[in-house]
Amino acid sequence: MAVKSKSAQSFVPIKEVRDGIVILKDGTMKIILMTSSVNFALKSEDEQTGLLMQFQNFLNSLEFTTQISIQSRRLDIKPYLATLQERVKGQLNDLMRIQTEEYIEFIRSFTESTNIMTKTFLVIVPYAPEALLNTKRKILDKIILKKDGIKAKPAKIDLEIFEEARSQLQQRANVIKQGLARVGVRAVPLGTEEIIEMYYKIFNPSDTQKAQKV
């Protein structure tokens, strides 16, 4: 008996990304916030205690599930080196050109021998509009006419559900941003293209590594 294989895409839980909102196959929707960071080690003991208390109060005030994600990736230094190379071409001073070329070579050799990592801090805020969806379906069921005992196909309410979910997500995102601002952390929502690029790198790590080696 032949076993039917599944495509790799079938294991990806994402249905689509619309207007900066991630829609999963189970109907859950998420908004993703990218945050800044705080150098905790440089703070005084009193400042550290204050930050911890503020962050604890922020977490205790949340009335919905929130996920904090930290992504570590090897720093891609090629765009920076390419910018320096362009400056070398336009440099008229011979001494400055030589020093810039030496600096480029130093950066290239240093990054090749040392794994320099860049960290991205994300807050994922979910919203599952099942209750809203079920309520609207019940209302539709009452007004849909039946013929020969067969129920007509319900009207599409995807757009209405999406707009309601987006409103809820934006409210939750504002709560997150205000709470993090109290500890000196800024948070901004990712756009559609940024989310797609992020998830592509997550699900295709080998492609990202190949691109960095080119």
C-alpha positions as CSV (number, residue, x, y, z in Angstrom):
1,M,0.0,0.0,0.0
2,A,1.5,3.3,-1.1
3,V,1.9,5.9,1.5
4,K,0.8,9.4,0.4
5,S,3.5,11.9,1.3
6,K,2.8,15.4,2.5
7,S,4.3,18.5,1.0
8,A,6.6,20.6,3.2
9,Q,4.1,23.4,3.0
10,S,1.4,21.3,4.8
11,F,3.5,21.4,8.0
12,V,3.6,25.2,8.0
13,P,0.8,26.4,10.3
14,I,0.4,29.8,8.5
15,K,-2.5,30.3,6.2
16,E,-1.7,33.8,5.1
17,V,-0.4,37.2,6.2
18,R,-2.8,40.0,5.7
19,D,-2.2,43.7,6.6
20,G,0.4,42.8,9.1
21,I,-1.7,40.1,10.7
22,V,-0.6,36.4,10.7
23,I,-3.6,34.1,10.1
24,L,-3.0,30.5,11.1
25,K,-4.8,27.5,9.6
26,D,-6.7,27.0,12.9
27,G,-8.2,30.5,12.6
28,T,-5.9,32.1,15.3
29,M,-4.6,35.5,14.3
30,K,-1.4,37.1,15.6
31,I,0.3,40.5,15.5
32,I,4.1,40.6,16.0
33,L,5.9,43.4,17.7
34,M,9.6,44.0,17.3
35,T,11.1,45.6,20.4
36,S,14.2,47.4,21.4
37,S,16.5,46.3,24.2
38,V,17.8,47.6,27.5
39,N,21.4,47.1,28.6
40,F,20.5,45.8,32.1
41,A,24.1,45.3,33.1
42,L,24.9,49.0,32.8
43,K,22.1,50.0,35.2
44,S,22.7,50.7,38.9
45,E,21.4,48.3,41.4
46,D,18.4,50.5,42.2
47,E,17.6,51.0,38.5
48,Q,17.8,47.2,38.0
49,T,15.4,46.6,40.9
50,G,13.0,49.2,39.5
51,L,13.1,47.7,36.0
52,L,12.4,44.2,37.4
53,M,9.5,45.5,39.4
54,Q,8.0,47.4,36.5
55,F,8.4,44.4,34.2
56,Q,6.8,42.1,36.8
57,N,3.9,44.5,37.2
58,F,3.5,44.6,33.4
59,L,3.3,40.8,33.1
60,N,0.9,40.6,36.0
61,S,-1.4,43.2,34.3
62,L,-1.8,41.2,31.1
63,E,-5.2,39.6,30.6
64,F,-4.3,37.7,27.5
65,T,-1.7,35.2,26.4
66,T,1.6,36.7,25.1
67,Q,4.7,35.1,23.7
68,I,8.2,36.6,24.0
69,S,10.6,35.3,21.3
70,I,14.4,36.0,21.0
71,Q,16.0,35.1,17.6
72,S,19.7,34.8,17.3
73,R,21.3,34.9,13.9
74,R,24.8,35.3,12.6
75,L,25.4,38.9,11.6
76,D,25.5,39.5,7.8
77,I,28.3,42.0,7.4
78,K,28.3,42.0,3.5
79,P,26.0,45.0,3.0
80,Y,28.3,47.0,5.3
81,L,31.4,45.9,3.5
82,A,29.8,46.7,0.1
83,T,29.1,50.3,1.3
84,L,32.7,50.6,2.4
85,Q,33.9,49.4,-1.0
86,E,31.8,52.0,-2.8
87,R,33.4,54.7,-0.6
88,V,36.9,53.4,-1.5
89,K,36.1,53.9,-5.2
90,G,35.2,57.5,-4.6
91,Q,38.0,58.3,-2.2
92,L,40.5,60.8,-3.7
93,N,43.0,60.7,-0.8
94,D,45.4,57.8,-1.2
95,L,46.1,57.5,2.5
96,M,42.4,57.3,3.3
97,R,41.8,54.8,0.6
98,I,44.5,52.5,1.9
99,Q,43.3,52.8,5.5
100,T,39.7,52.0,4.4
101,E,40.9,49.0,2.4
102,E,42.8,47.7,5.5
103,Y,39.8,48.3,7.6
104,I,37.6,46.3,5.2
105,E,40.0,43.4,5.3
106,F,40.2,43.6,9.1
107,I,36.4,43.5,9.4
108,R,36.1,40.6,6.8
109,S,38.8,38.4,8.5
110,F,37.4,39.2,12.0
111,T,33.8,38.2,11.2
112,E,35.0,35.1,9.4
113,S,36.9,33.9,12.4
114,T,34.3,35.0,15.0
115,N,30.6,34.2,15.2
116,I,29.1,37.7,15.7
117,M,25.4,37.2,16.5
118,T,22.6,39.7,16.2
119,K,19.5,39.3,18.4
120,T,15.9,40.2,17.5
121,F,13.4,40.6,20.3
122,L,9.8,39.9,19.4
123,V,6.4,39.9,21.2
124,I,3.7,37.8,19.6
125,V,0.2,38.6,20.6
126,P,-2.5,36.1,19.6
127,Y,-6.3,36.4,19.2
128,A,-8.6,33.5,18.5
129,P,-12.0,34.8,17.2
130,E,-13.8,31.4,17.6
131,A,-16.4,32.8,19.9
132,L,-17.2,35.6,17.5
133,L,-17.2,33.3,14.5
134,N,-19.6,30.8,16.3
135,T,-21.9,33.6,17.3
136,K,-22.2,34.9,13.8
137,R,-22.8,31.4,12.4
138,K,-25.6,30.8,14.9
139,I,-27.2,34.1,13.8
140,L,-26.8,33.1,10.1
141,D,-28.2,29.6,10.7
142,K,-31.5,31.2,12.0
143,I,-32.0,33.3,8.9
144,I,-30.8,30.9,6.2
145,L,-33.8,29.2,4.5
146,K,-33.8,25.4,4.2
147,K,-35.0,23.6,1.1
148,D,-35.6,19.8,1.1
149,G,-33.9,19.5,4.4
150,I,-30.6,20.8,3.0
151,K,-29.2,23.9,4.6
152,A,-28.0,26.6,2.2
153,K,-24.3,27.5,2.3
154,P,-23.7,30.3,4.8
155,A,-22.6,33.7,3.5
156,K,-18.9,34.6,3.8
157,I,-18.1,36.6,6.9
158,D,-14.3,36.3,6.7
159,L,-13.8,40.1,6.2
160,E,-16.0,41.0,9.1
161,I,-14.2,38.4,11.3
162,F,-10.8,39.7,10.2
163,E,-11.6,43.3,10.9
164,E,-13.0,42.5,14.4
165,A,-9.9,40.4,15.1
166,R,-7.5,43.1,13.9
167,S,-9.3,45.7,16.2
168,Q,-8.8,43.4,19.1
169,L,-5.2,42.7,18.2
170,Q,-4.4,46.4,17.9
171,Q,-5.9,47.1,21.3
172,R,-3.7,44.3,22.8
173,A,-0.7,45.6,21.0
174,N,-1.2,49.1,22.5
175,V,-1.4,47.5,26.0
176,I,2.0,45.8,25.2
177,K,3.6,48.9,23.9
178,Q,2.5,51.0,26.9
179,G,3.6,48.4,29.4
180,L,7.1,48.0,27.7
181,A,7.5,51.8,27.5
182,R,7.5,51.9,31.3
183,V,10.7,49.8,31.3
184,G,12.3,51.8,28.5
185,V,11.6,49.4,25.7
186,R,10.0,50.5,22.4
187,A,7.8,48.2,20.4
188,V,6.6,48.5,16.8
189,P,4.4,46.1,14.8
190,L,6.0,44.3,11.9
191,G,4.4,44.9,8.4
192,T,3.4,42.2,6.0
193,E,6.6,42.0,4.1
194,E,8.7,42.0,7.2
195,I,6.7,39.1,8.7
196,I,6.9,37.1,5.5
197,E,10.7,37.6,5.4
198,M,11.0,36.6,9.0
199,Y,9.0,33.4,8.6
200,Y,10.9,32.5,5.4
201,K,14.2,32.7,7.3
202,I,12.7,30.6,10.1
203,F,11.4,27.8,7.8
204,N,14.4,28.0,5.4
205,P,17.5,28.4,7.6
206,S,19.7,26.7,5.0
207,D,18.8,29.2,2.3
208,T,19.7,32.0,4.6
209,Q,23.1,30.5,5.4
210,K,23.9,29.9,1.7
211,A,23.0,33.6,0.9
212,Q,25.4,34.8,3.6
213,K,28.3,32.7,2.2
214,V,27.9,34.0,-1.3
